[in-house]
Amino acid sequence: MEIRLISTLTSEDEAQLAATICAAAAPLLDHLAIAYTLRIETTDGKTFHHHHAPDVVISARAALAEN
């Protein structure tokens, strides 16, 4: 999934909003039983990211590797 946001924010405001979105979305997504990477890139090149791989997904991959 890719989501793009285009706005008239200044680069400083954009970086602050990106950090806030990443901090708010990560705890919500962490409750899902999926592996994911959240990555937000600002127009001035700053990157904010968070990744999560629940134990269930890791165990499923291990089981597939054994077969």
Secondary structure, DSSP 8 states (H G I E B T S, - for coil): ----------HHHHHHHHHHHHHHHHHHHHTSSS-EEEEEE-TTS-EEEEEE--HHHHHHHHHHHH-
